[in-house]
Amino acid sequence: MAQIYRSRYFSKSDPLNAPLGSRPSYWRSIHEAQNMIRQGLRAIIGTGESINIWQHQWLGAKPAQAVYSTRNIPPELHQTVSRIRVVKDLIEDCGREWKQDLISIILPEEAARKILQLRQGGRLTRDRYAWDYSRSGHYSVKSGYWVLSEIINKRNECSSSRETVNHLLFKCTFSRLTWALSSFPVSPEGEWNSLLFQGKEFSALELTEKAKEDEDEWRLQKPPQQHTEAHQSTNSATTSWIPPPTDWIKCNSDGAWSENGTNTGLGWVVRNENGQVLWVEMRAMPRVNTVLESEIIALRNAVLMLSRFNYRKLIFESDSQQLVSIMNDGRDVPFLGPIIQDIRQAFQHFEEVKLHYTPRESNQVADKVARETISLENYVSRIFSLVPIWLKQLAEL
């Protein structure tokens, strides 16, 4: 059926931009949804070869936008810039790094900053789309109906002149979407934001995600209760780093992310069955959008680097339960799809590979590396085969 529609209605275009045409029949009902779908659709970069820089929605906050302007281009670069059409033209040949010099020359500062925050999938991944108005990135009738009725047909914010607690928490448009997107068992009958306190404002989707991240962080950082001395000793033993089995090596990775910072820090450390540190990598990069994204990029950096060595059996550990669950359960997460695809392909270089969750207490070395990295002044990777002095005491515990 899709091939029939393509040949008849959008053989030279795509479903989001195709005209109604003559004798539309069933195509008319699909065509009517174009405006609503465009409101929430976002192109996610794999190779970037199918995403048009100037036409497709791939950049910025909701709704995502194309790039609409350039800087004043030097005459000697006119011919080069005229050939730039798709996102792949802005990516280095390796498929995972931006052509930062080119981007800074041709694009306005704000557009360049937003581009550098995005992470590509790589040369062997594919571009795809995600839906901005759901936590999973998948379109749902529920969220689509909300976009149609509350964004396209109405203003996004309430204009009630007299505010009440009941309206603020349960009645206004923003609050109803927040309850609908959350997993909390509360009737979605407003506006939860930190505008009054920090001068910040979140979308409903960002608010539910932030609430979940804050809950996870609170659980991880919650101080332990007082127990007997014997129980404390047992608990300490179970949260310390555990060496891998004989003939295996273990890699712990972590990402350091700050909501107000400009950088994301990535770190990983490799140790053998004797606890000997074999490799350490630290790298800073432009701040990504979420904590989960920093964790998954740190894992990818480790997997890609170690796939170049001759290690056969590897255990990767992360203190992000969400990341480990996504990877091990085979879940489809459109926002991170190309990066996940890249990691799974790199896993094939090893004879055996495992990915485990580990508590933050037993991931302290990787966490230390990532946090030290976030303050670096450039984005050059630093790899050590000897333990740095500032890490030596913690790594030898």
DONUVO-879903 format. One record per residue (C-alpha): residue in one letter; residue number from 1; x, y, z; chain. Coordinates in nm, 2 decimals, decimal comma, padded with zeros to 4 digits, always signed. Layout:
N
("a"; NUM; (X; Y; Z); "A")
...
REM end
This chain:
397
("m"; 1; (+00,00; +00,00; +00,00); "A")
("a"; 2; (+00,28; +00,24; +00,08); "A")
("q"; 3; (+00,44; +00,18; -00,26); "A")
("i"; 4; (+00,11; +00,26; -00,43); "A")
("y"; 5; (+00,07; +00,59; -00,24); "A")
("r"; 6; (+00,43; +00,68; -00,32); "A")
("s"; 7; (+00,40; +00,61; -00,69); "A")
("r"; 8; (+00,07; +00,80; -00,71); "A")
("y"; 9; (+00,10; +01,09; -00,47); "A")
("f"; 10; (+00,46; +01,16; -00,37); "A")
("s"; 11; (+00,69; +00,99; -00,62); "A")
("k"; 12; (+00,90; +01,31; -00,63); "A")
("s"; 13; (+00,85; +01,43; -00,28); "A")
("d"; 14; (+00,76; +01,28; +00,07); "A")
("p"; 15; (+00,44; +01,24; +00,26); "A")
("l"; 16; (+00,50; +01,55; +00,47); "A")
("n"; 17; (+00,54; +01,78; +00,17); "A")
("a"; 18; (+00,34; +01,62; -00,11); "A")
("p"; 19; (+00,05; +01,82; -00,26); "A")
("l"; 20; (-00,31; +01,69; -00,24); "A")
("g"; 21; (-00,31; +01,62; -00,62); "A")
("s"; 22; (-00,60; +01,52; -00,83); "A")
("r"; 23; (-00,85; +01,24; -00,73); "A")
("p"; 24; (-00,69; +01,21; -00,38); "A")
("s"; 25; (-00,95; +00,95; -00,25); "A")
("y"; 26; (-00,80; +00,80; +00,07); "A")
("w"; 27; (-00,49; +01,02; +00,04); "A")
("r"; 28; (-00,71; +01,32; +00,13); "A")
("s"; 29; (-00,74; +01,20; +00,50); "A")
("i"; 30; (-00,37; +01,14; +00,53); "A")
("h"; 31; (-00,29; +01,47; +00,36); "A")
("e"; 32; (-00,50; +01,65; +00,62); "A")
("a"; 33; (-00,27; +01,54; +00,89); "A")
("q"; 34; (+00,04; +01,70; +00,74); "A")
("n"; 35; (+00,03; +02,02; +00,95); "A")
("m"; 36; (-00,02; +01,83; +01,27); "A")
("i"; 37; (+00,26; +01,58; +01,20); "A")
("r"; 38; (+00,50; +01,86; +01,10); "A")
("q"; 39; (+00,44; +02,02; +01,44); "A")
("g"; 40; (+00,59; +01,74; +01,63); "A")
("l"; 41; (+00,82; +01,55; +01,39); "A")
("r"; 42; (+01,20; +01,57; +01,42); "A")
("a"; 43; (+01,47; +01,42; +01,19); "A")
("i"; 44; (+01,73; +01,22; +01,39); "A")
("i"; 45; (+02,07; +01,20; +01,23); "A")
("g"; 46; (+02,23; +00,87; +01,13); "A")
("t"; 47; (+02,44; +00,94; +00,83); "A")
("g"; 48; (+02,27; +01,27; +00,76); "A")
("e"; 49; (+02,24; +01,18; +00,39); "A")
("s"; 50; (+01,86; +01,20; +00,37); "A")
("i"; 51; (+01,81; +01,51; +00,59); "A")
("n"; 52; (+01,80; +01,84; +00,39); "A")
("i"; 53; (+01,97; +02,12; +00,60); "A")
("w"; 54; (+01,75; +02,39; +00,46); "A")
("q"; 55; (+01,41; +02,20; +00,44); "A")
("h"; 56; (+01,38; +01,93; +00,70); "A")
("q"; 57; (+01,30; +01,98; +01,07); "A")
("w"; 58; (+01,60; +01,86; +01,26); "A")
("l"; 59; (+01,73; +02,15; +01,48); "A")
("g"; 60; (+01,62; +02,33; +01,79); "A")
("a"; 61; (+01,34; +02,31; +02,04); "A")
("k"; 62; (+00,98; +02,20; +01,96); "A")
("p"; 63; (+00,88; +02,24; +01,69); "A")
("a"; 64; (+01,21; +02,14; +01,53); "A")
("q"; 65; (+01,32; +02,36; +01,24); "A")
("a"; 66; (+01,54; +02,37; +00,94); "A")
("v"; 67; (+01,83; +02,61; +00,90); "A")
("y"; 68; (+01,69; +02,93; +00,75); "A")
("s"; 69; (+01,99; +03,16; +00,72); "A")
("t"; 70; (+02,37; +03,17; +00,67); "A")
("r"; 71; (+02,65; +03,41; +00,75); "A")
("n"; 72; (+02,80; +03,64; +00,48); "A")
("i"; 73; (+03,00; +03,38; +00,29); "A")
("p"; 74; (+03,35; +03,48; +00,17); "A")
("p"; 75; (+03,37; +03,48; -00,21); "A")
("e"; 76; (+03,63; +03,21; -00,22); "A")
("l"; 77; (+03,38; +02,97; -00,05); "A")
("h"; 78; (+03,07; +03,05; -00,26); "A")
("q"; 79; (+03,12; +02,74; -00,48); "A")
("t"; 80; (+03,19; +02,51; -00,18); "A")
("v"; 81; (+02,88; +02,64; +00,01); "A")
("s"; 82; (+02,66; +02,61; -00,30); "A")
("r"; 83; (+02,71; +02,23; -00,29); "A")
("i"; 84; (+02,61; +02,19; +00,07); "A")
("r"; 85; (+02,26; +02,05; +00,08); "A")
("v"; 86; (+02,22; +01,77; +00,33); "A")
("v"; 87; (+02,34; +01,72; +00,69); "A")
("k"; 88; (+02,60; +01,47; +00,57); "A")
("d"; 89; (+02,78; +01,76; +00,40); "A")
("l"; 90; (+02,85; +01,90; +00,75); "A")
("i"; 91; (+02,99; +01,57; +00,89); "A")
("e"; 92; (+03,35; +01,45; +00,88); "A")
("d"; 93; (+03,42; +01,13; +00,68); "A")
("c"; 94; (+03,43; +00,93; +01,00); "A")
("g"; 95; (+03,06; +00,99; +01,03); "A")
("r"; 96; (+03,06; +01,08; +01,40); "A")
("e"; 97; (+03,22; +01,43; +01,41); "A")
("w"; 98; (+03,11; +01,77; +01,28); "A")
("k"; 99; (+03,31; +01,99; +01,04); "A")
("q"; 100; (+03,33; +02,25; +01,31); "A")
("d"; 101; (+03,53; +02,50; +01,11); "A")
("l"; 102; (+03,29; +02,49; +00,81); "A")
("i"; 103; (+02,99; +02,52; +01,03); "A")
("s"; 104; (+03,12; +02,82; +01,21); "A")
("i"; 105; (+03,20; +02,99; +00,88); "A")
("i"; 106; (+02,87; +02,95; +00,70); "A")
("l"; 107; (+02,61; +02,93; +00,98); "A")
("p"; 108; (+02,49; +03,18; +01,24); "A")
("e"; 109; (+02,63; +03,13; +01,59); "A")
("e"; 110; (+02,31; +03,01; +01,75); "A")
("a"; 111; (+02,24; +02,75; +01,47); "A")
("a"; 112; (+02,61; +02,63; +01,49); "A")
("r"; 113; (+02,58; +02,59; +01,87); "A")
("k"; 114; (+02,26; +02,38; +01,83); "A")
("i"; 115; (+02,42; +02,16; +01,56); "A")
("l"; 116; (+02,73; +02,09; +01,77); "A")
("q"; 117; (+02,51; +01,96; +02,05); "A")
("l"; 118; (+02,37; +01,69; +01,83); "A")
("r"; 119; (+02,54; +01,35; +01,80); "A")
("q"; 120; (+02,54; +01,15; +01,47); "A")
("g"; 121; (+02,48; +00,78; +01,44); "A")
("g"; 122; (+02,77; +00,71; +01,21); "A")
("r"; 123; (+02,84; +00,58; +00,86); "A")
("l"; 124; (+02,66; +00,25; +00,90); "A")
("t"; 125; (+02,34; +00,39; +01,06); "A")
("r"; 126; (+02,03; +00,53; +00,91); "A")
("d"; 127; (+01,85; +00,86; +00,95); "A")
("r"; 128; (+01,51; +00,84; +01,11); "A")
("y"; 129; (+01,23; +01,05; +01,26); "A")
("a"; 130; (+01,11; +01,09; +01,62); "A")
("w"; 131; (+00,79; +01,24; +01,76); "A")
("d"; 132; (+00,86; +01,53; +02,00); "A")
("y"; 133; (+00,54; +01,50; +02,20); "A")
("s"; 134; (+00,59; +01,16; +02,36); "A")
("r"; 135; (+00,85; +01,03; +02,61); "A")
("s"; 136; (+00,93; +00,73; +02,38); "A")
("g"; 137; (+00,97; +00,93; +02,06); "A")
("h"; 138; (+00,69; +00,73; +01,90); "A")
("y"; 139; (+00,38; +00,89; +01,77); "A")
("s"; 140; (+00,06; +00,82; +01,96); "A")
("v"; 141; (-00,30; +00,91; +01,88); "A")
("k"; 142; (-00,33; +01,06; +02,22); "A")
("s"; 143; (-00,04; +01,30; +02,18); "A")
("g"; 144; (-00,14; +01,37; +01,82); "A")
("y"; 145; (-00,49; +01,47; +01,93); "A")
("w"; 146; (-00,34; +01,70; +02,19); "A")
("v"; 147; (-00,11; +01,87; +01,94); "A")
("l"; 148; (-00,41; +01,93; +01,71); "A")
("s"; 149; (-00,64; +02,06; +01,97); "A")
("e"; 150; (-00,41; +02,25; +02,20); "A")
("i"; 151; (-00,12; +02,38; +01,98); "A")
("i"; 152; (-00,26; +02,41; +01,63); "A")
("n"; 153; (-00,61; +02,52; +01,72); "A")
("k"; 154; (-00,54; +02,70; +02,05); "A")
("r"; 155; (-00,27; +02,90; +02,22); "A")
("n"; 156; (-00,03; +02,68; +02,42); "A")
("e"; 157; (-00,07; +02,88; +02,74); "A")
("c"; 158; (-00,38; +02,96; +02,94); "A")
("s"; 159; (-00,49; +03,32; +02,96); "A")
("s"; 160; (-00,70; +03,29; +03,27); "A")
("s"; 161; (-00,69; +03,62; +03,46); "A")
("r"; 162; (-00,78; +03,46; +03,80); "A")
("e"; 163; (-00,56; +03,17; +03,89); "A")
("t"; 164; (-00,66; +02,90; +04,14); "A")
("v"; 165; (-00,46; +02,60; +04,27); "A")
("n"; 166; (-00,70; +02,36; +04,11); "A")
("h"; 167; (-00,66; +02,52; +03,77); "A")
("l"; 168; (-00,29; +02,55; +03,81); "A")
("l"; 169; (-00,24; +02,18; +03,89); "A")
("f"; 170; (-00,52; +02,00; +03,71); "A")
("k"; 171; (-00,72; +02,21; +03,47); "A")
("c"; 172; (-00,50; +02,42; +03,24); "A")
("t"; 173; (-00,38; +02,29; +02,91); "A")
("f"; 174; (-00,02; +02,26; +03,01); "A")
("s"; 175; (-00,10; +02,06; +03,32); "A")
("r"; 176; (-00,33; +01,82; +03,14); "A")
("l"; 177; (-00,05; +01,74; +02,89); "A")
("t"; 178; (+00,20; +01,69; +03,17); "A")
("w"; 179; (-00,03; +01,44; +03,35); "A")
("a"; 180; (-00,10; +01,26; +03,03); "A")
("l"; 181; (+00,27; +01,22; +02,95); "A")
("s"; 182; (+00,37; +01,11; +03,30); "A")
("s"; 183; (+00,33; +00,77; +03,45); "A")
("f"; 184; (+00,19; +00,90; +03,78); "A")
("p"; 185; (-00,15; +00,76; +03,87); "A")
("v"; 186; (-00,33; +01,10; +03,89); "A")
("s"; 187; (-00,64; +01,21; +03,70); "A")
("p"; 188; (-00,53; +01,45; +03,43); "A")
("e"; 189; (-00,80; +01,69; +03,49); "A")
("g"; 190; (-00,10; +02,44; +03,60); "A")
("e"; 191; (+00,18; +02,51; +03,51); "A")
("w"; 192; (+00,46; +02,34; +03,69); "A")
("n"; 193; (+00,76; +02,53; +03,61); "A")
("s"; 194; (+01,06; +02,69; +03,77); "A")
("l"; 195; (+01,00; +03,03; +03,60); "A")
("l"; 196; (+00,93; +03,19; +03,94); "A")
("f"; 197; (+01,23; +03,05; +04,10); "A")
("q"; 198; (+01,51; +03,01; +03,84); "A")
("g"; 199; (+01,39; +03,21; +03,54); "A")
("k"; 200; (+01,35; +02,88; +03,34); "A")
("e"; 201; (+01,05; +02,74; +03,16); "A")
("f"; 202; (+01,00; +02,39; +03,04); "A")
("s"; 203; (+00,76; +02,22; +02,79); "A")
("a"; 204; (+00,53; +01,96; +02,93); "A")
("l"; 205; (+00,73; +01,68; +02,79); "A")
("e"; 206; (+01,06; +01,82; +02,93); "A")
("l"; 207; (+00,89; +01,87; +03,26); "A")
("t"; 208; (+00,79; +01,50; +03,30); "A")
("e"; 209; (+01,13; +01,39; +03,18); "A")
("k"; 210; (+01,30; +01,62; +03,43); "A")
("a"; 211; (+01,08; +01,49; +03,71); "A")
("k"; 212; (+01,18; +01,13; +03,63); "A")
("e"; 213; (+01,55; +01,23; +03,62); "A")
("d"; 214; (+01,52; +01,41; +03,95); "A")
("e"; 215; (+01,35; +01,11; +04,10); "A")
("d"; 216; (+01,63; +00,87; +03,97); "A")
("e"; 217; (+01,90; +01,11; +04,10); "A")
("w"; 218; (+01,73; +01,14; +04,44); "A")
("r"; 219; (+01,72; +00,76; +04,47); "A")
("l"; 220; (+02,08; +00,73; +04,38); "A")
("q"; 221; (+02,20; +01,01; +04,62); "A")
("k"; 222; (+01,96; +00,93; +04,90); "A")
("p"; 223; (+02,19; +00,88; +05,21); "A")
("p"; 224; (+02,19; +00,53; +05,35); "A")
("q"; 225; (+02,01; +00,46; +05,67); "A")
("q"; 226; (+02,19; +00,36; +05,98); "A")
("h"; 227; (+02,25; -00,02; +06,01); "A")
("t"; 228; (+02,45; -00,25; +06,22); "A")
("e"; 229; (+02,82; -00,26; +06,17); "A")
("a"; 230; (+02,80; -00,61; +06,02); "A")
("h"; 231; (+02,54; -00,51; +05,77); "A")
("q"; 232; (+02,74; -00,20; +05,67); "A")
("s"; 233; (+03,04; -00,42; +05,60); "A")
("t"; 234; (+02,84; -00,65; +05,38); "A")
("n"; 235; (+02,68; -00,37; +05,19); "A")
("s"; 236; (+03,02; -00,21; +05,13); "A")
("a"; 237; (+03,15; -00,53; +04,98); "A")
("t"; 238; (+02,86; -00,56; +04,74); "A")
("t"; 239; (+02,90; -00,21; +04,61); "A")
("s"; 240; (+03,27; -00,22; +04,54); "A")
("w"; 241; (+03,41; -00,28; +04,19); "A")
("i"; 242; (+03,42; -00,65; +04,10); "A")
("p"; 243; (+03,69; -00,78; +03,87); "A")
("p"; 244; (+03,59; -00,97; +03,56); "A")
("p"; 245; (+03,63; -01,35; +03,52); "A")
("t"; 246; (+03,96; -01,49; +03,39); "A")
("d"; 247; (+04,03; -01,40; +03,02); "A")
("w"; 248; (+03,78; -01,12; +03,03); "A")
("i"; 249; (+03,83; -00,74; +03,07); "A")
("k"; 250; (+03,59; -00,49; +03,21); "A")
("c"; 251; (+03,52; -00,14; +03,09); "A")
("n"; 252; (+03,33; +00,11; +03,31); "A")
("s"; 253; (+03,19; +00,42; +03,14); "A")
("d"; 254; (+03,02; +00,73; +03,26); "A")
("g"; 255; (+02,89; +01,07; +03,13); "A")
("a"; 256; (+02,90; +01,40; +03,33); "A")
("w"; 257; (+02,62; +01,64; +03,24); "A")
("s"; 258; (+02,53; +01,98; +03,37); "A")
("e"; 259; (+02,20; +02,15; +03,29); "A")
("n"; 260; (+02,37; +02,49; +03,30); "A")
("g"; 261; (+02,71; +02,39; +03,16); "A")
("t"; 262; (+02,84; +02,42; +02,81); "A")
("n"; 263; (+03,02; +02,08; +02,80); "A")
("t"; 264; (+02,95; +01,72; +02,85); "A")
("g"; 265; (+03,22; +01,50; +03,00); "A")
("l"; 266; (+03,29; +01,14; +02,89); "A")
("g"; 267; (+03,50; +00,89; +03,07); "A")
("w"; 268; (+03,58; +00,52; +03,07); "A")
("v"; 269; (+03,84; +00,29; +03,23); "A")
("v"; 270; (+03,94; -00,06; +03,14); "A")
("r"; 271; (+04,07; -00,31; +03,39); "A")
("n"; 272; (+04,17; -00,68; +03,38); "A")
("e"; 273; (+04,09; -00,97; +03,61); "A")
("n"; 274; (+04,36; -00,85; +03,85); "A")
("g"; 275; (+04,21; -00,50; +03,88); "A")
("q"; 276; (+04,50; -00,36; +03,68); "A")
("v"; 277; (+04,41; -00,04; +03,48); "A")
("l"; 278; (+04,48; -00,10; +03,11); "A")
("w"; 279; (+04,33; +00,21; +02,95); "A")
("v"; 280; (+04,16; +00,54; +03,05); "A")
("e"; 281; (+04,00; +00,78; +02,81); "A")
("m"; 282; (+03,86; +01,13; +02,89); "A")
("r"; 283; (+03,69; +01,36; +02,65); "A")
("a"; 284; (+03,48; +01,67; +02,66); "A")
("m"; 285; (+03,23; +01,76; +02,39); "A")
("p"; 286; (+02,96; +02,03; +02,35); "A")
("r"; 287; (+02,68; +01,98; +02,60); "A")
("v"; 288; (+02,42; +01,73; +02,48); "A")
("n"; 289; (+02,05; +01,75; +02,57); "A")
("t"; 290; (+02,00; +01,49; +02,84); "A")
("v"; 291; (+02,18; +01,28; +03,10); "A")
("l"; 292; (+02,09; +00,96; +02,92); "A")
("e"; 293; (+02,24; +01,09; +02,60); "A")
("s"; 294; (+02,57; +01,17; +02,78); "A")
("e"; 295; (+02,57; +00,81; +02,92); "A")
("i"; 296; (+02,51; +00,64; +02,59); "A")
("i"; 297; (+02,77; +00,85; +02,41); "A")
("a"; 298; (+03,03; +00,76; +02,68); "A")
("l"; 299; (+02,95; +00,39; +02,62); "A")
("r"; 300; (+02,98; +00,43; +02,25); "A")
("n"; 301; (+03,31; +00,60; +02,28); "A")
("a"; 302; (+03,44; +00,31; +02,48); "A")
("v"; 303; (+03,30; +00,04; +02,25); "A")
("l"; 304; (+03,43; +00,20; +01,94); "A")
("m"; 305; (+03,78; +00,25; +02,08); "A")
("l"; 306; (+03,81; -00,10; +02,22); "A")
("s"; 307; (+03,68; -00,26; +01,90); "A")
("r"; 308; (+04,01; -00,15; +01,74); "A")
("f"; 309; (+04,21; -00,36; +01,99); "A")
("n"; 310; (+04,24; -00,74; +02,00); "A")
("y"; 311; (+04,02; -00,79; +02,31); "A")
("r"; 312; (+03,78; -01,08; +02,26); "A")
("k"; 313; (+03,57; -01,09; +02,58); "A")
("l"; 314; (+03,44; -00,77; +02,73); "A")
("i"; 315; (+03,21; -00,67; +03,00); "A")
("f"; 316; (+03,08; -00,31; +02,98); "A")
("e"; 317; (+02,93; -00,15; +03,30); "A")
("s"; 318; (+02,73; +00,16; +03,34); "A")
("d"; 319; (+02,55; +00,32; +03,64); "A")
("s"; 320; (+02,26; +00,42; +03,42); "A")
("q"; 321; (+01,98; +00,16; +03,46); "A")
("q"; 322; (+01,79; +00,33; +03,18); "A")
("l"; 323; (+02,07; +00,29; +02,94); "A")
("v"; 324; (+02,14; -00,08; +03,02); "A")
("s"; 325; (+01,77; -00,16; +03,00); "A")
("i"; 326; (+01,73; +00,00; +02,66); "A")
("m"; 327; (+02,04; -00,18; +02,52); "A")
("n"; 328; (+01,96; -00,53; +02,67); "A")
("d"; 329; (+01,59; -00,53; +02,61); "A")
("g"; 330; (+01,62; -00,43; +02,24); "A")
("r"; 331; (+01,39; -00,13; +02,29); "A")
("d"; 332; (+01,34; +00,12; +02,01); "A")
("v"; 333; (+01,41; +00,47; +02,12); "A")
("p"; 334; (+01,38; +00,70; +01,81); "A")
("f"; 335; (+01,57; +00,99; +01,97); "A")
("l"; 336; (+01,87; +00,78; +02,02); "A")
("g"; 337; (+01,81; +00,51; +01,75); "A")
("p"; 338; (+02,12; +00,58; +01,53); "A")
("i"; 339; (+02,36; +00,59; +01,82); "A")
("i"; 340; (+02,21; +00,26; +01,96); "A")
("q"; 341; (+02,24; +00,11; +01,62); "A")
("d"; 342; (+02,61; +00,22; +01,60); "A")
("i"; 343; (+02,69; +00,06; +01,94); "A")
("r"; 344; (+02,52; -00,27; +01,85); "A")
("q"; 345; (+02,72; -00,29; +01,52); "A")
("a"; 346; (+03,04; -00,23; +01,71); "A")
("f"; 347; (+02,96; -00,51; +01,96); "A")
("q"; 348; (+03,00; -00,75; +01,67); "A")
("h"; 349; (+03,37; -00,70; +01,67); "A")
("f"; 350; (+03,40; -00,89; +01,99); "A")
("e"; 351; (+03,38; -01,27; +02,04); "A")
("e"; 352; (+03,17; -01,22; +02,35); "A")
("v"; 353; (+03,03; -00,90; +02,50); "A")
("k"; 354; (+02,80; -00,82; +02,80); "A")
("l"; 355; (+02,65; -00,50; +02,93); "A")
("h"; 356; (+02,57; -00,48; +03,30); "A")
("y"; 357; (+02,43; -00,22; +03,53); "A")
("t"; 358; (+02,65; -00,13; +03,83); "A")
("p"; 359; (+02,57; +00,10; +04,13); "A")
("r"; 360; (+02,73; +00,44; +04,12); "A")
("e"; 361; (+02,94; +00,34; +04,42); "A")
("s"; 362; (+03,12; +00,08; +04,21); "A")
("n"; 363; (+03,16; +00,31; +03,91); "A")
("q"; 364; (+03,35; +00,58; +04,09); "A")
("v"; 365; (+03,66; +00,57; +03,88); "A")
("a"; 366; (+03,47; +00,63; +03,55); "A")
("d"; 367; (+03,26; +00,89; +03,73); "A")
("k"; 368; (+03,58; +01,07; +03,84); "A")
("v"; 369; (+03,72; +01,07; +03,49); "A")
("a"; 370; (+03,40; +01,21; +03,34); "A")
("r"; 371; (+03,37; +01,49; +03,60); "A")
("e"; 372; (+03,74; +01,59; +03,55); "A")
("t"; 373; (+03,68; +01,59; +03,17); "A")
("i"; 374; (+03,38; +01,84; +03,18); "A")
("s"; 375; (+03,61; +02,13; +03,25); "A")
("l"; 376; (+03,86; +02,07; +02,96); "A")
("e"; 377; (+03,90; +02,36; +02,73); "A")
("n"; 378; (+03,90; +02,16; +02,40); "A")
("y"; 379; (+03,73; +01,85; +02,26); "A")
("v"; 380; (+04,05; +01,64; +02,20); "A")
("s"; 381; (+04,03; +01,29; +02,33); "A")
("r"; 382; (+04,30; +01,20; +02,59); "A")
("i"; 383; (+04,39; +00,83; +02,63); "A")
("f"; 384; (+04,62; +00,69; +02,90); "A")
("s"; 385; (+04,78; +00,35; +02,93); "A")
("l"; 386; (+04,92; +00,45; +03,27); "A")
("v"; 387; (+04,69; +00,57; +03,55); "A")
("p"; 388; (+04,70; +00,95; +03,58); "A")
("i"; 389; (+04,83; +01,07; +03,92); "A")
("w"; 390; (+04,50; +01,24; +04,01); "A")
("l"; 391; (+04,32; +00,91; +03,95); "A")
("k"; 392; (+04,58; +00,67; +04,10); "A")
("q"; 393; (+04,45; +00,66; +04,46); "A")
("l"; 394; (+04,09; +00,59; +04,36); "A")
("a"; 395; (+04,18; +00,34; +04,09); "A")
("e"; 396; (+04,38; +00,13; +04,33); "A")
("l"; 397; (+04,11; +00,09; +04,59); "A")
REM end
